[in-house]
Amino acid sequence: MGGWRFLLDENVDPKTTTYLERADIDAEHVRDALWQGAADEADVLPYAREHDRIVVTSDVSDFGDLPADAHAGVVLLYDDTMPAYRVASGLITMVDAYPDRDVFGGREELDAWV
């Protein structure tokens, strides 16, 4: 598994990408990497797997119960009203807490890191 690479789903404020990039964390937003309205199962998941990106999403119903082999990692955001700087801060805190991505279990809930 490579370094920390995130793909922010449509329901995450795109400004989060800017905050993460300022912290030297590789991040893309779905609307930039794919297109607005990209389908979770048909577009987002295959792109994330192919590019070894962890999906950050508040779409818990679609991503919450996925089997581990369906993704390269998922970070669930239950509070979808959280501003971009807090989402980024939580992701940065999470990244800093792990010695490296190989220790990441493949699924986290971001709200606990904020």
N, C-alpha and C positions, 0 to 999 in steps of 0.2 A: 504494500500500500504506500502511496506517495505522501507528500506533505499535506497540510491542511488546505483544502480547496472546497469552497462552498458555492452552491447554486441556490440563490434566493428565489423562492416561489413568488408568483404574482401578488400574493396577499401580504408580502413583506415589503415595507417601504423601500423603494429603490435607493434612497439616500444611505441606507445601511451599507450598501456596497462601497460607497465613498469613504465612510468611516473605517471600514475594514481594510481597504486599500491603504489608507493613511497609516494603519498599524502594520503594514507589510503582510497582510493576510490576503491570499488569492480569493477573490469573490466575483461572481457574475450574477446578474439578475436575469430571470427567465425572459423578460421582454427584450433584453439586449442579446442574449445568447441564442434565443429561439425567436419567439414572437408573442405578442399579447394574445391571450386566448389559447395558448398551447395546452393540449390535453395532458393531464397528469400521467396516465398510464401509457398512452401511445407516444408522447413526445418528451415530457420532462424526465421520467424515469430512465428511458433508454439513453438520453443525452447525458444524464448524471452518471450512469454506469460507465458509458463509453469514455467520459472525461474524468472519471474517478472523483466526482464531486459529491459532497454531502449536501443533501437537500435540506434547506431551512424553510419551514412552512408552518402556517397556522391551520392548514387543511388537515386536521387530525383525523377526520372521517376517512379520507382517502389514503393517508400515509401512515396512520398510527398502528395499524395491525399488519403491515407488510412483513412477509418473511424476510429474513436476513439476506437471502440470495437474490432478492428482488431489487436491491439498491446498494449503493456504495456508502451509505450512511444516511441517517435522517435525524434532524434536530427539530423537535416539535415545539411550537410556540402556542400555548393555550390562550394567552392574553393578546388577542389580535389588535388591541388598541395601543399597544406599547409603541412609543416613538422610536424612530430609527436609531438615535444615539444610545438608547437603552438596550435595544436588540444587539447592536454592535458591541456594546460594553459587556453584555452577557456572553456573547460568543468569544470575545477576547479573553474574558475571565476563564471560560471553559477551556480554551486552547492552552492558556498558561498553566492550568491545573494538571493537564496531562503531560507526561514526559515527552510523548510524541503521538502521532496519529495511530500508530500500530496498537497502542494500548486502548484507544477509543473502542468501545464495545459495539459501535454501529448504530446506536440509538440513544438519544438524550432528550430530556425535557428542559428547554431553555429557561423557563420561568424560575426554576430553582437557582440558576446562575446569576440572576439579575438582582 
